[in-house]
């Protein structure tokens, strides 16, 4: 996925969280999403480096 898709996904989750009152859950999901994106990016860099 591209960064704009992550932004769209986070925006949709934020809207749903606002209407359901689950703001803390939204913040925690945001932290988890950021961590997973960082892990994914790091693994891609390792694979790219290993292929060379």
Number of C-alpha atoms within 10 A of each C-alpha: 6 6 9 9 10 14 11 11 11 17 12 12 18 19 13 14 16 12 9 9 11 13 16 10 13 18 15 11 15 15 12 12 14 13 12 12 15 12 12 12 12 12 12 12 12 11 11 10 9 8 7 5
